[in-house]
Amino acid sequence: MVTIRLTRGGTKKVPFYRIVVANSRAKRNGRFLEAIGTWDPSDAGGKLEIDQARFEHWVKLGAQPSDVVGQITKRAAKAAAKTA
């Protein structure tokens, strides 16, 4: 099964995450199919950059977003709707 999940980067106590599409059996920071965005939780409110077209493409193909990725994308969509 293919999942859309986070891989951790950054240094100790200063995390930075990439949003990747990976096989669910791969290690957390292991091989992935495609990197589709980044998330920096240390910014106020968390800075999210995601290629929405690629996210929708992978979901359409059957990829399952992880719980955290689902939450932050919904939060970003609400914030975008609020400002528009």
C-alpha positions as CSV (number, residue, x, y, z in Angstrom):
1,M,0.0,0.0,0.0
2,V,1.2,3.5,-0.8
3,T,1.0,6.2,1.9
4,I,1.5,10.0,2.0
5,R,3.5,10.6,5.2
6,L,6.2,12.7,6.8
7,T,9.9,12.2,6.9
8,R,11.9,14.0,9.6
9,G,14.8,16.3,8.9
10,G,16.4,19.1,10.8
11,T,18.4,19.0,14.0
12,K,17.8,18.0,17.6
13,K,14.7,19.8,18.9
14,V,14.3,21.7,15.6
15,P,12.3,19.4,13.4
16,F,11.6,19.9,9.7
17,Y,9.4,17.5,7.7
18,R,9.1,16.6,4.1
19,I,5.8,15.2,2.8
20,V,6.5,12.2,0.7
21,V,4.7,9.4,-1.1
22,A,6.2,6.1,0.0
23,N,5.5,2.4,0.3
24,S,3.9,1.7,3.7
25,R,6.5,-0.9,4.5
26,A,9.5,1.5,3.9
27,K,11.3,3.0,6.9
28,R,10.3,6.4,8.2
29,N,13.3,8.1,6.6
30,G,13.8,5.4,3.9
31,R,13.0,5.2,0.3
32,F,10.1,7.1,-1.1
33,L,8.5,7.5,-4.5
34,E,8.1,11.3,-4.6
35,A,8.5,14.3,-2.4
36,I,5.4,16.5,-2.7
37,G,5.9,19.2,0.0
38,T,7.4,20.4,3.2
39,W,6.1,21.3,6.7
40,D,7.9,23.4,9.2
41,P,6.1,23.2,12.6
42,S,8.5,25.6,14.3
43,D,7.0,28.6,12.4
44,A,4.0,30.2,13.9
45,G,1.1,28.0,13.0
46,G,3.3,25.7,11.0
47,K,4.5,26.6,7.5
48,L,3.1,24.2,4.9
49,E,4.1,24.0,1.3
50,I,2.5,21.2,-0.8
51,D,2.0,20.5,-4.5
52,Q,-1.8,20.2,-4.3
53,A,-2.0,18.7,-7.8
54,R,0.4,15.9,-7.0
55,F,-1.3,15.3,-3.7
56,E,-4.7,14.9,-5.4
57,H,-3.1,12.7,-8.1
58,W,-1.7,10.2,-5.6
59,V,-4.9,10.2,-3.6
60,K,-6.8,9.4,-6.8
61,L,-4.4,6.5,-7.4
62,G,-5.2,5.1,-4.0
63,A,-2.5,6.5,-1.7
64,Q,-3.7,7.0,1.9
65,P,-2.6,10.1,3.8
66,S,-1.3,9.5,7.3
67,D,-3.3,10.9,10.2
68,V,-0.9,13.9,10.6
69,V,-0.7,14.7,6.9
70,G,-4.5,14.6,6.7
71,Q,-4.8,17.0,9.7
72,I,-2.3,19.5,8.4
73,T,-3.7,19.6,4.9
74,K,-7.2,20.1,6.2
75,R,-5.9,22.9,8.4
76,A,-4.2,24.5,5.5
77,A,-7.3,24.3,3.3
78,K,-9.4,26.0,6.0
79,A,-6.8,28.8,6.4
80,A,-6.8,29.3,2.6
81,A,-10.6,29.4,2.5
82,K,-10.7,31.9,5.3
83,T,-8.3,34.3,3.6
84,A,-10.0,34.0,0.2
